[in-house]
Amino acid sequence: MKAVAAIGMIVLLAGCASRGEPEGSFFDPVCMPDGSVSWRQLANDKGEYTKPLATRENCSWNKPAAK
């Protein structure tokens, strides 16, 4: 039973690897240019992942305070 659980975990983790989605986490997300939080990137009509528009620099809490 442990072997089945281990194989299942490996398959699950392998399915999530290198999908070209924005880097980020629940506590440090990435944001779109309009400042909205982005949790994942969807593929285009061809099934390709282009360069993500969402970055950490777009988040309002990562921008320097105005003087």
C-alpha positions in Angstrom: 0.0 0.0 0.0 2.9 2.4 0.8 4.3 1.8 -2.7 1.1 2.7 -4.4 0.8 5.9 -2.3 4.4 6.8 -3.2 3.9 6.2 -6.9 0.7 8.2 -6.8 2.4 11.1 -5.2 5.2 11.0 -7.8 2.7 11.0 -10.7 0.8 13.9 -9.1 3.9 16.0 -8.6 5.2 15.2 -12.1 1.9 16.5 -13.6 2.4 19.9 -12.0 6.0 20.4 -13.1 7.0 23.1 -15.6 3.7 24.2 -17.0 4.8 27.8 -17.7 2.5 29.4 -15.2 3.3 32.5 -13.2 5.6 32.0 -10.2 4.0 32.9 -7.0 2.4 31.5 -3.9 -0.5 32.2 -1.6 1.6 34.4 0.6 3.5 36.1 -2.3 1.3 36.1 -5.4 1.9 37.7 -8.7 -0.3 40.5 -10.1 -1.5 41.5 -13.6 -0.6 45.0 -14.9 -3.9 46.4 -13.6 -2.9 45.2 -10.0 -5.3 42.2 -9.8 -3.9 39.0 -8.3 -3.3 36.2 -10.8 -3.4 32.6 -9.5 -2.7 30.8 -12.8 -2.1 31.3 -16.5 -4.4 29.7 -19.1 -3.0 28.3 -22.4 -3.9 30.1 -25.6 -6.0 28.5 -28.4 -3.0 26.5 -29.6 -2.4 25.0 -26.1 0.8 27.1 -25.6 1.8 29.1 -22.6 3.3 32.5 -23.6 5.3 34.8 -21.4 3.2 35.5 -18.4 2.0 39.1 -18.0 1.7 38.7 -14.2 4.7 39.7 -12.1 5.4 40.5 -8.5 6.3 44.1 -9.5 2.7 44.7 -10.6 1.4 44.2 -7.1 0.6 47.4 -5.2 2.4 46.1 -2.0 5.6 45.6 -3.9 5.7 49.2 -5.3 7.6 51.9 -3.4 5.5 54.3 -1.4 4.8 57.7 -3.1 6.4 60.7 -1.5 
